[in-house]
Amino acid sequence: MKTKNEKRKTKPAGFTLIELLVVITIIAILGAVVAPRLLKNPEKARVAAATADVRSIQLQADSYQLDKGKPITSLQDLVAAGYLEEMPADPWGSDYVVEQRDGDVRIKCPALESKKQNSISKADIDLSK
């Protein structure tokens, strides 16, 4: 059986200050490497969401035209007819646009087209080097 003196000589459980500082430093380094990559992804998510929204609204506009026999004049037509629950806004806070050409309706997202145009022009610049 151990005496009280032997129990006191054992090392107490827990972490030392040096061990904690090493772990915190490693976490800080990982955060510095990972954070810039994570901050770029919200823009990609907005582009993906806007693309999906345009496709979905386009399908609703096509369904409306098939059901009613006439194209929509605005997105409000889809809301009023129950094809959409509310007026949609793109991820950047702007409205989607309805374009009509020869009886054909196309849903556009000006902010999305601007983003795509900027990425294309940047790619053109990079290719010319």
C-alpha positions as CSV (number, residue, x, y, z in Angstrom):
1,M,0.0,0.0,0.0
2,K,1.2,3.5,-0.9
3,T,1.8,6.1,1.7
4,K,0.8,9.7,1.5
5,N,4.4,10.7,0.5
6,E,4.4,8.4,-2.5
7,K,1.1,9.8,-3.8
8,R,2.5,13.3,-3.7
9,K,5.5,12.4,-5.8
10,T,3.4,11.3,-8.8
11,K,2.9,13.8,-11.6
12,P,-0.5,15.5,-11.6
13,A,-2.8,14.8,-14.5
14,G,-3.2,17.6,-17.1
15,F,-1.4,19.6,-19.7
16,T,1.6,21.9,-19.2
17,L,1.6,25.4,-20.4
18,I,4.1,24.6,-23.1
19,E,1.9,21.7,-24.5
20,L,-1.1,24.1,-24.7
21,L,1.0,26.8,-26.4
22,V,2.2,24.3,-29.0
23,V,-1.4,23.1,-29.7
24,I,-2.7,26.7,-30.0
25,T,0.2,27.5,-32.4
26,I,-0.6,24.6,-34.6
27,I,-4.3,25.5,-34.7
28,A,-3.4,29.1,-35.6
29,I,-1.2,28.0,-38.4
30,L,-3.9,25.7,-39.8
31,G,-6.4,28.5,-39.5
32,A,-4.2,30.9,-41.4
33,V,-3.8,28.3,-44.3
34,V,-7.5,27.2,-44.4
35,A,-9.2,30.6,-43.9
36,P,-8.4,32.2,-47.3
37,R,-9.7,29.1,-49.1
38,L,-12.9,29.2,-47.2
39,L,-13.5,32.9,-47.8
40,K,-13.4,32.3,-51.6
41,N,-16.2,29.7,-51.6
42,P,-19.2,32.0,-50.7
43,E,-18.9,33.6,-54.1
44,K,-18.9,30.2,-55.8
45,A,-21.9,29.2,-53.7
46,R,-23.8,32.4,-54.8
47,V,-23.0,31.6,-58.5
48,A,-24.3,28.1,-58.1
49,A,-27.4,29.2,-56.2
50,A,-28.2,31.8,-58.9
51,T,-27.7,29.3,-61.7
52,A,-30.1,26.8,-60.0
53,D,-32.6,29.6,-59.3
54,V,-32.6,30.6,-63.0
55,R,-33.2,27.0,-64.1
56,S,-36.0,26.6,-61.6
57,I,-37.7,29.8,-62.5
58,Q,-37.3,29.0,-66.2
59,L,-39.1,25.7,-65.6
60,Q,-41.9,27.4,-63.8
61,A,-42.2,30.0,-66.6
62,D,-42.4,27.2,-69.2
63,S,-45.0,25.3,-67.1
64,Y,-47.0,28.5,-66.9
65,Q,-46.9,29.0,-70.7
66,L,-48.0,25.4,-71.3
67,D,-50.8,25.6,-68.8
68,K,-52.1,29.1,-69.6
69,G,-51.3,29.2,-73.3
70,K,-49.4,32.5,-73.0
71,P,-46.0,33.6,-71.8
72,I,-45.4,35.4,-68.6
73,T,-44.9,39.2,-68.7
74,S,-43.2,39.4,-65.3
75,L,-42.3,37.1,-62.4
76,Q,-45.3,38.5,-60.6
77,D,-47.4,36.4,-63.0
78,L,-45.8,33.3,-61.6
79,V,-46.5,34.4,-58.0
80,A,-50.1,35.4,-58.7
81,A,-50.7,32.0,-60.4
82,G,-49.1,30.1,-57.5
83,Y,-46.1,28.8,-59.5
84,L,-43.8,30.7,-57.1
85,E,-44.5,31.4,-53.4
86,E,-42.9,34.8,-53.4
87,M,-40.9,37.2,-55.7
88,P,-37.4,35.7,-55.9
89,A,-34.2,37.8,-55.5
90,D,-30.8,36.6,-56.6
91,P,-28.1,35.9,-54.0
92,W,-26.7,39.4,-54.5
93,G,-30.1,40.9,-53.6
94,S,-31.1,42.0,-57.2
95,D,-34.2,40.9,-59.1
96,Y,-34.3,38.3,-61.9
97,V,-35.2,39.7,-65.3
98,V,-37.8,38.3,-67.8
99,E,-36.8,38.7,-71.4
100,Q,-39.2,38.0,-74.2
101,R,-38.2,37.3,-77.8
102,D,-40.6,36.1,-80.4
103,G,-43.0,34.6,-77.9
104,D,-40.2,32.8,-76.1
105,V,-39.5,33.8,-72.4
106,R,-36.0,33.6,-70.9
107,I,-35.2,34.3,-67.2
108,K,-31.9,36.1,-66.7
109,C,-29.9,37.1,-63.7
110,P,-27.9,40.3,-64.5
111,A,-25.5,39.8,-61.5
112,L,-24.8,36.2,-62.5
113,E,-24.1,37.2,-66.1
114,S,-21.8,40.0,-64.9
115,K,-19.9,37.5,-62.7
116,K,-19.5,35.1,-65.6
117,Q,-18.4,37.9,-67.9
118,N,-15.7,38.9,-65.4
119,S,-14.4,35.4,-65.0
120,I,-14.2,35.0,-68.8
121,S,-12.4,38.3,-69.3
122,K,-9.9,37.3,-66.5
123,A,-9.3,34.0,-68.2
124,D,-8.7,35.8,-71.5
125,I,-6.2,38.0,-69.9
126,D,-4.4,35.0,-68.3
127,L,-4.3,33.2,-71.6
128,S,-2.6,36.1,-73.4
129,K,0.5,36.0,-71.2
